[in-house]
Amino acid sequence: MSKVISALSVSVDGYITGRGPGPGRGLGDAGFLFDWYFDGDTPSKVFDGFKLSEPSARVFDALAARDGAVIAGRNTYEDSERFGDDGSPHPTAPLFVLSHRPAPQMRGRQTLVTTGIEDAVKAAKEAAGDKDVGLMGGGVVTEALKAGLVDDIVLHQVPVLLGGGRPFFRELPEHIWLRLVEAVPAPSVTHLHYEVIR
């Protein structure tokens, strides 16, 4: 069954970027939040060039193999150099960019959605078929949580306190309870898989 999932690298104090993120600067002073993609001996079966620890590869590939579409917010899109104006953060899944501003040069596997998170999730689910929809960016995840659209949250928690940057979660109107499904310790990261309780 298709799910809407957010799976992002995050610091222990809840940041998904460091200070000074932006185009050409990526995650600012916290690019190491993704070091676990490359610090092991196990090649990813989904992403060429990724070599992870065995436990990280198991978790990462299980999630990545299920991705049928990705939704990113505008900040994530711009900070990632627009994924080349026609690409996606995933090797096969199309990208839906949620933004109220036009996105010049968008083409290929990229689609702009300007009418809100519900429409973005609907379009991504149609594209994904029986696969999952992945959410990228704190703003997108927060809006999807507010709308009751998120099924699972995976925190790839890196053992660092950044002290600043962009937070994973923005202000929510109410408490959202989670149920821990799995916790997988790995070198330089702990993978925490939660189900959103509705």
N, C-alpha and C positions, 0 to 999 in steps of 0.2 A: 504494500500500500504506500502511495506517495506521501511524503512528509515535507514540511517546511522546517529547515534546520539552519541554525547559525553555528558555525564551527570556526572560531578565530583564536589566534595566539593572543594572550593577554598577560599582563604583569600581575603579580600578587595583589597590588593595590588597584587593579581594575582598568589599566590603560591599554589601548590597542595601538597607540603610537607614542613616541617620545615627544620632546619639545621640538618645534620647528618642522613639522611635516609639510609636504607640499610637492608640486611638480619638480622633478629633478632632485628632490630631497627624500622621497619615499616616506619612511616612518620617522624622519627626523633623526634624533640622536638615539633611536632604539631599533635600528635595523636588525640587531641581534635577536629580536623576538622570533625571527624565522631561522635562526641557526640550526635548530633541531631538524630542519629539512635536509641538512647536508652533513651532519656530524656522526653518521653511522656507516655501517657496512652493507645494509640491506637496500638494494635498489627498489624504488617504487615501481609497482606494476601499472600505475596509471600515469604518473608524471615522469617523463624522461629527465634524467639528470639529478633527480632527488635520490639521495642515499641516506637513509634514516637508520636509527637503531631498530632492532627487530620488533620491540613492542610498539614503537611509534609507527613503523611501517604497517603493522597489522591494523592499528586504529585508523591511520590516515587513509590507507588504501580501501578499507571497508567503507569509509565515508565517501571518498572521492569516486569510487566505482558506482555509487548510487546517485551522484549528481547528474540531473538531466537538464538543469537550467540554473543560472545564477542571477541574483538581483544585487546590484551595488548602488550605493548612494553616490551623489555627485562628488563629494570630497574624496572618497575612495577611488572613484574613476579618474579624477584629475591627478591625484597623488600617484597613481599607478601609470602615469603617462598615457592615459586613455586606452590602455591595452593595445596600443598601436593603431587606434581609430577603427579597427575592424576585428580585433581579437577578443579574447575572453580570458579570465584567470584560470579557466579549466580547459584542458586540451580538446574536449569535444562538446561541452555544453555551451549553448548560446548565452549571451549576457543581456540582461535588461537593466537599463540605467534609470533610476528614479530621480527626476529633477524637474524643477519648474522653469528652468532656463533651457534654451536651445543648445544642442551640442553639435557644433560644426564638425564636419568630416566624418561623422558616425556612419558606418556601413558594415558590410559583411555580416558577422554573427552578432552585431550589436543592434539593440532596439531601445529607443528613448520612450519612457512612459512619464507623462506629465500630469496624469489625472489621479495620482494617489497610490498608496500602498496596496489597497484592495485590488485595483486594476493591474498593478504590477505583478502581484501574486497570481491573479487569475491568468494573465498572459503567460507567465513563467510555467505554471502548472500545465497549461495546454501544450506548451512546447516540450515539457519534461515527460509527458505521458505517464507511465507507471513509475518513473524515477523521482528522486527528490529535488526540491528547490533549495538551493543554498543562499543564505543571506550574508552580505558583506557590508560592514560599516556600522558604527554605533547608532547613527540616526535611523537607518533602515531597520535595524533590529528593534529599536525602541518603538518605532511606529507600528511595526508588525505585531509586537507584544501588546501595544495599546488596542489594536484591532482584533486581538484574540486569534492571530493567524499562525503563531509559532508552535510547533510540536515539540522540538528538542533543541537544547542549547549545549554545545560542546565547548568547554574552555580548555584550550591547550595552554595550561598555566606555566609560565616561565618563572623560575624562582628569583625574581628581582622586584624591588620597589623602585619604580621610576620617579615618583614624586610629582609628575606632571605630564601633560600630553593630552591626547583625545581619549576620553573615557569610553569604555565599551558600552555602558548603558547610560542613557540620559534620564531625565526626571520622568517618573511614571506616576499616573494618577492614583494608583493603589498598589498594594502588595501583590506580587505574583509568586506563588509557591512552586517549588521544583521538587522532583523526586530523583535522587541519585540512582542512575541505572548502572554505571560502571565507573571505576576509578583505576586508571592504569599508570603506574609510575614508570618513568623511562629516564634515561640519562638527559639531563638539562631541561626536562619538561614533564609535567603530570597531566594526563588526559582525563578530564572530568566530564562525563556524559550525563546530562540531566534531561528528564522529561518535564514539560510544562504541565502542571496540574490545572485542569479547567473545571 
